[in-house]
Amino acid sequence: MGMSSNIRHYMKYIFCIGLAVAISLSAMAGDSAGDAKAVEGNWKPIKAELAGQPMAEAVMKSISLKLENGQYEVFVGASPDRGTYTLDSAAKPKGMTITGTEGPNNGKTFPAIYEVNGDTLRICYDLSGAKRPTEFKSVVGTKLYLVTYNRKKE
């Protein structure tokens, strides 16, 4: 009888651990799904810096970004750049990987970090493709591109 009660005790313990893991995984998946929905839409830059230098307002006004179902489309004037993006909402800060499939960035991959807050999306891209940025900062001598977007109201 002592042996089977020990087995039951361990089974209960293993079940509780399994349940805790399942709950935390579904919470992470829910966060990821929430971010996937939150970043979708049409965006216009309101502030941008490349290598620590502010981007001219005239250039910013010519840029639009559309994110939908893992696909991106950027227009700078009439020139399109298209590709895919994936989110890593478990990373700190949250990560994003952008891969060009059509246009000037075809075949290039850019690691990035992002944060979304309502109708504001902030992304810091490493245009050198070397590694994911660790903070929302664009520094002279780097190819870090920091952009704050506002959601376009249709």
Disulfide bonds with the S-S distance in Angstrom:
none
